[in-house]
C-alpha cells in the first residue's frame, strides 16, 4: 500500500432508477462526470442502478434486455477509463439459464476494467425465492492505500458481515442499497462507530425522502448527506484527521485485540467470590 497519510475522495451518487438500462446508463454517466469534476477518485452508485432493481421497478426478468445492460456497462467502463475514475455500480448480473441472476455490485477500475464483483449474500425471502441467486464471498479491494469492502441493502441486518469486513481490514465499507425505511441509516451509522471505519451509504432518488445517501465517519459522525432527490456529494477520507484519532488509532486496535488478550480470559479464575454470583 501507499503512504498511509494519503487522503482519498469518495463520491456518492443518488440517482433515480428506472426499468430501462439505457436511461439508467445515461444517468450513471452523468453522475460519473459530476464526481470526476468534484475531484473524486471513486464514485459509488445504488443497488440495481444499471439493470433496475427487483421488485421495483423490475417485476419480471423477462422485462430486462441483458444485451442492452451489457452494452451500457461497457460504455460505463469506457468512460471510467476516460475519466480515470473507479466506479462501484449496482446491477443484476445474469447467470446461465435457468438460474436467477446475482444481485451484484461491479468494481470498475480507473483503467475501465471490471476487477471484481460482489454478489449479495444475504437476500430477502422474496429476493431469494423469486428474483436472485445468493452470492458467497466477501470482496475487498485496495486503491491508493485505502481498503474498501462491499455490502448490499438488507445485509445491513446481518452484523456478522460487518464484523467480517473489520477483520479483513477495510477502511471504508461501501453500502449500496434500496432501503425500505429510515432505520437503514441508523444501523449503518452504528456499524461505522462500532467498527471504526467509514461507511458510505448510497440510495436511489426514490428513497431520498426517508433515507438520503450519507457518509458516516469512523467515530459515527455524519460527514455528508445528499441534499434533495438527486445529486452527487463527495467526502475526503483522511486517516490523519484529528477527529478520528481515538477511533482509528486507539479504539479500533484495542477492540480487535480483546479476543486474544489473556487479560480478558478469566475462565480459569479460581476465586470463590467470583464463582458465587449471589454473594455480597
ABEGO torsion letter per residue (X at the ends): XBBAABBBBBBBBBBBBBABAAAAAAAAAAAAAAAAAAGBABBBBBBGAAAEBOAOABABAAABBAAAAAAAAAAAAAAAAAAGBBBBBBBBBBBBOABBBBBBBBBBBAAGBBABBBBBABBBAAAAAAABBBBABBBBBBBGGBBBBBBBEAAAABAAAAAAAAAAGBABBBBBBBBABAAAAAAAAAAAAAAGBBBBBBBBAAAAAABBBBBBBAAGBBABBBBEABEBBBBBBBAABAAAAAAAAAAAAAAAAAAABAAABAAABBBAAAABAABX
